[in-house]
Amino acid sequence: MKQTLIAALLCALGTGAQAAGTLKVCAADNEMPYANERGEGFEDRIAEKLAAAMDMKLERVGFSDARYVVRDLLDKGKCDVMIGVDAGDPRVATTRAYYRSSYVFVTRADFGQDITGWDSPAMQSAHIGVVPGTPAETMLVQIGRYPDSFRYMMSLGGNRAPRNRYVRYDTEKLIRDLAAGEIDVAVAWAPSVARYIRSAAVPLKVTTVPAQAHKSNGEAVNFHYDTSIAVRRDDTALLGRIEAALAESRSDIEAVLRAEGIQPLPPAPVAEAHKDGKG
């Protein structure tokens, strides 16, 4: 009996040591350009750099429905880390931001009209494409362009209504349609379209959306946000290790962002609320 107990303890210790050397990252199976099950997204590459800096083996824990990742995977211990989370997300503990970015206005280079804000004259006549559920959709309502943009917005999700189900919106299609002349202006979270802009069939012009716009009631709508790495709210030990690894791998992560075509903004002077959605 005693020998059996000792053997069981040794087995448990061995398992714990193996687990301690593995970084279990929640990763989308089909959410490009961020991640996919083949590890082709830029957040997949950031996870690799992070694991290397921590001298840990990377294990991807895949998911298909982003709505339940925290509840069903992170909080239940099935994975330990989430890449690309809004800084300050109240559901989790987040690191210092490892990059800051913005939404962008994208047009064909030959469009012939400058768009610098939501009040630019071209925004009243151009065919505009945005991702549903983002601050850009909010501003379409404010400038009176939501009804005539609705059908196109739904096409980005395969015309599937998001009620009671997760809908993936295709930002590659957004840029492809822009290049083909099916829309005149695309408004999107810059990291979600950077690679598609670089590979577009025609030259495109990219303009940073101003940091804030306002609704008719004066409420601010933010377009610049910080991105962090997240762990469970009570996992302060792992959070500290990741903070150290981020500092160590900073140049590697910046290289990943540059390769993706992402040009980070300067750090925010103060913390901001998390964004409505990257899109």
N, C-alpha and C positions, 0 to 999 in steps of 0.2 A: 504493500500500500504506500509506504513511504517513498519507494523508488518511483512508483507511478506518479505521485505528487511532484517529485523533483523533475521528472521528465516533462510533465505538463507545464511546470513553471519555466523550464528552459525553452520549451516550444513557444510559450507566450512571449518570453523576452526576445526570442529570435524574430517573431512576427512583428513586435513593436519596433525593433531596430530597423527592419525593412521598411515599415510604414513611415518611420521618422525620416528615412532617406528618400521619400517619394513626395513630389509636389503634385497634388491632385487638383487639376485646373478644370473648372466648368467651361466647356467649349461648345459652341453651336455646331451642329452637323451641316447646316446649309444657310449660312448668313454672311455671304461674301459682300464686301471685301474683308470683313472682319475675321471670319473663321469658317472652316468646313471640315468634314471628317477626314479629308486628305491632308489637312494641315497647311492649306495654301493661302490662308488669310494673313494680314499683317499682325493681327493680335496673336495668331498662332506663333509667329516668329518672335514676338515680344515675350510670350510665355517661355519659349526655348531659351532666350537670353536670360530671363529671370531665373529659371531652374539652374542654368549653368553657373550663374553668379552665386547661387545658394549651394552649389555642389550637390544637387539633388536630381534624382531621376524624374523626368516629366511624365505624368500620366494624364491623358485627356479623358474627361468624363463628359460624354456627349449628351446633348439635349436638342430637341426639335421645337419646343415651345418655350419662348423666352419669358412668358408671363409667370412661370412657376419655378424658375431656377432657384431662387433664394429659398422658397418654402420647401421644395421637394428634394433639392440636392444639397445646397450649401448648409442650411440649418439642420439637416438630418445627417450631416457628416459624410455624405457620399462624395463630395468634393470639398476642397478647402479654400480655393482661391478663384476669384473672378477677375478677368482682364477687361479693361475698357469700361469701367463703371463711372457714372457721374460722381464727381467729388461731392461729399456730403450726403450721399444717398442715405436716408434715415434707416433703411432696412439692414444696413451692414456697417462695418467699420472700414473706413477708406484711408489709404495712404495720402501723402502729399501728392499733388497732381504731377504726373510725369509728362503731360503736355496740355496745352491750351489751344483750342481751335475755334472756328466760327462757321456759320452758314455762309454760303456764297451765292451770288448771282452769276449764272453762266449763260453766255450767249454765243452764237457763232461770231467769228471775228469780223465777218462781213455784214453783221446785223445793221450797222449804220446809226444806231442810237445808243447813247450812254445811259446806263442804269446804275445809279449810285445809292438809291434808297427806294422805299416803298412809295414815295411821292413823286418819283421820276415820271414824266409825262408818258413814256412808253409803256408803263405798267397799266395804263388805262386801255390800251388797245392791243397789246401783245398777247399771244396765246401762251399762257403760263402753266408750267408743270411743277408741282410740289408733291412731297410725300405726305400722305394723310397722318394726322396725329402729331405734327410737328409745329413749332412756332410759325413756320411759313404758312401753314394752313390757317392759323389764327389771323395772320395779317391779310390773307386773301379775303377773309370775311370783312375786315375793317376797311379795305379799299373797294369793296363792292364787286370783287371778281370771283367770288366763290361759286356762284351758280354755273357760270360758263366754264369753270375749270373742273367741276365735279366729275364729269364723265372720264376725263383723262386721268384724274387722281385714282379713280377706282381701277382703271386699266393697269396701273402699276402693281396691283395686288391680284391680277387675274380676274377682276370684277367679282371678287369674293367679299362679302360684307364681314366686318370684323366682329359682329355680335356673337359673343360666347365662343369665339375661336381665335386662334392666333393667325394673323395674315402677314406674310413676308412681302414687303414692297421692293420691287426690283429697280435699284438705282442704276444698274447697267443699262436697262431699257430707257430710263429717263435721259441719260446722256446720248444713247444711240438715236433716240427719237429727236433730240435737239439737233444733232449733227445732220439728220435726214430732213430737217425742216418741218417736222410734224408739230413741233412747238417752237416758240421763239425764245423763251426764257425758262431756264430751270433754276429752282432755288432749293438747295440741299445742304446738309451737314457736310462740310468739306472733306473729311476723311472717308465718307461713304461714297464719294464720286471721284476722288483724286486719281486713282489708277485708270478709270474710264475716260477721264478728260485727257490724260496723257496718250491714250491709245485711240482717241477719236479719229474718225475718217476725215474730218476737216478741222482746220484750226479753230480753237475756241478761246473766248475771252472770259477771264474769271475776275470778279470783283467781290471783295469782302463785304458782307452785309454789315451795316453799322451795328454797334454793340447793342443798342436798344431802339425799339420802336414803341409806340404807345397806342393803346386802344382808345376809342372815343371817350371812355370814362376816365382816362388818365392812367390806367393801369399799365405798367411797363411790360413789354414782351422782350425777353433777352435772346440774343443770338450768338453770344460768345460764352464758351463753357470750358471748365476744367475736367480732365479725364484722369481717373485714378485706378488703383487696384484695390479690390475689396476682399475682406475675410469676414467670418462670423463676428458679430458685435462683441462677444466676450473673449475672442482669441487675440489678446494683446501681445502674447509672446510671438505668434506668427506674424502679426502686423509689424512688430519691431524688426524681425528678421527680413521681411520684405522691404521695409524702408531702407535698411542697410544695403540690400541687394540692388535696389533701384539706384542708389548713389553709386555703387560700384559699376553697374552696367549702363550708366547714363549715356556714354558715347555709343555703345552698341545699340541701344534703343533709339537714339537720335538717328543713327544710320538706317535703321529699319524704317523710320518715318520718312526720311529723305528718299529712300528707295521707292516708297509708296507714292511719293509726290506730295506728301503732307508738309506744309510749311507752318510750324507751330507759331502761335502768337506769343508776345511777351507775357510773363506771368501776371495774373490779376492782382491789383493792389489789395483787394479784400476778397474774402470768401463769398461765393454766390450760391444761390439755390440750384439744385440739379435741374437739368433741362427736361423739357417735355418729351423729347425723343430724338434720337440721332437721325432716324430716317434713312 
